[in-house]
Structures are given as C-alpha cells and as structure tokens.
Amino acid sequence: MGDTVQQFFAVKARIAAAEQEAGREAGAVTLVAVSKTFDAVDIQPVIEAGQRVFGENRVQEAQGKWPALKKAFPDIELHLIGPLQSNKAKEAVALFDVIETIDRDKIAAELAKEVARQGRAPKLYVQVNTGSEPQKAGIEPREAVAFVKRCREVHGLAIEGLMCIPPADENPGPHFALLEKMAREAGVAKLSMGMSGDYETAIAFGATSVRVGSAIFGNR
Ligand SMILES: *Cc1c(COP(=O)(O)O)cnc(C)c1O
C-alpha cells in the first residue's frame, strides 16, 4: 500500500474517532479529499481505495484532470473550494457537483444563469470570511445570513451549506462556532469546515464535511 493510501486510511480512522468523541453519528462527516496540485496518478489510488469525494481550488486545473477520472469513476463528487471568477461560472457549473465558494451577488447571478442554461444544478454553499481578512474570499459574517436569503429569493439558488477557512494564526474553534450559528440562522444544513490541521476540532463543532489535502497527499 502506498503512502498516500495509508495516509488516506489514517485520516478516515481519525474522522471516525472524532465523530465518536463528539457524540456524532458514525458517517455523519464527509471527507472531501483535496487533490489540488496533485496529478491523476496520485489521485487514482485513493479513488481505488474507495474515496469518491474530492476538492479542487482552481477551475482550470480541475478541467485538466477530472473529466477523464469522472468518466472512469462516474460516482465521483467534485467540490470547488477555491474562489470563483464570474468568467469561469460556465466551466464550474459544467464540471463541479458542489460549489462551496459563492460570496457575492455577481457570482450568484452568473451561476443562476448557467444552471438555467445548462440544466445542471451543482449543490451550492456560501463561503463566509469568518475572520474578516481583507485578502481572503468569502462574504462578511454580518452580511452572511442576508446573502443566503438573497441567493434564494433574488437569484433562485438553493443554498445547502456554509464554508469557512479560519485565519491561519488563530484558534479555529470560535470561527467554527460562528459558522455553525450562522448556518442555523440561515436555515442551511451543511457545514464545510476543517482542514488537515484542525479537522477534528471542526468535527467537534458540527462540521458535516472536512476538506483534507496535505494529511492525505503530502505537502504541496
Ligand atoms: C488547500 C485547501 C484545503 C486543504 O488544506 P490542507 O491543509 O492541505 O488540508 C482545504 N480548503 C481549502 C479551501 C483549500 O484551498
């Protein structure tokens, strides 16, 4: 068994242990294996080991490797976890099954247009910039609940979840707690939070999916 596959099974085991520790149901947390910068030869063994949910942060990079893998493994679910430019909405709707990074009206409007045009409806999450970091994507926390409502009522989009990336230098717990509170206020069920360094904490705070890259595939 290769290192990557071994690390994948180790992460799966730690997720299961964290679910139990937090009193969550077994299988309550979906692992999104973040394969950005890695090639199909690195990804395929993880697919063959049983993983079906993957995350990529760039539309163009994903277009280079995922169409062939999705053809070979049709039950793959691909998540877009990186910032989305409106000129890439068409490609994003065509390729991704979940788009986690809606954070402004312009993107919501472009996605709505593409969903109508292509007749393909990825699941949609709103990204919240819980630390209000100027360089980071995501809607401001104080605008998040109203934005989810606008996505639904103005743009006609069914928003299923919220996503956040806490500031790298802060304790992530309060950010996860804030996202969970906003999800309750906005009436959305899915919480995408937690990465290689903090996914067990995120599970304790109610994550329904964790986005884990380097702990599986190694350093980028
Ligand atoms: C790269 C990335 C991850 C995975 O990060 P690791 O620390 O390698 O697990 C998760 N979420 C987003 C949005 C990312 O861009």
The ligand as a Tripos MOL2 file, in Angstrom:
@<TRIPOS>MOLECULE
LIG
   15    15     1     0     0
SMALL
NO_CHARGES

@<TRIPOS>ATOM
      1 C1         -5.9420   23.5550    0.0840 C.3       1 LIG1
      2 C2         -7.2360   23.7170    0.7670 C.ar      1 LIG1
      3 C3         -7.6390   22.8070    1.7550 C.ar      1 LIG1
      4 C4         -6.7820   21.6470    2.2380 C.3       1 LIG1
      5 O1         -5.7420   22.1270    3.0020 O.3       1 LIG1
      6 P1         -4.7660   21.1240    3.8150 P.3       1 LIG1
      7 O2         -4.2140   21.9640    4.8970 O.co2     1 LIG1
      8 O3         -3.7490   20.6770    2.8190 O.co2     1 LIG1
      9 O4         -5.5940   20.0080    4.2940 O.co2     1 LIG1
     10 C5         -8.8870   22.9860    2.3380 C.ar      1 LIG1
     11 N1         -9.6870   24.0120    1.9720 N.ar      1 LIG1
     12 C6         -9.3420   24.8930    1.0220 C.ar      1 LIG1
     13 C7        -10.2780   25.9680    0.6680 C.3       1 LIG1
     14 C8         -8.1050   24.7790    0.3880 C.ar      1 LIG1
     15 O5         -7.7730   25.6650   -0.5610 O.3       1 LIG1
@<TRIPOS>BOND
     1     1     2 1
     2     2     3 ar
     3     2    14 ar
     4     3     4 1
     5     3    10 ar
     6     4     5 1
     7     5     6 1
     8     6     7 2
     9     6     8 1
    10     6     9 1
    11    10    11 ar
    12    11    12 ar
    13    12    13 1
    14    12    14 ar
    15    14    15 1
@<TRIPOS>SUBSTRUCTURE
     1 LIG1         1 GROUP 0 **** ****
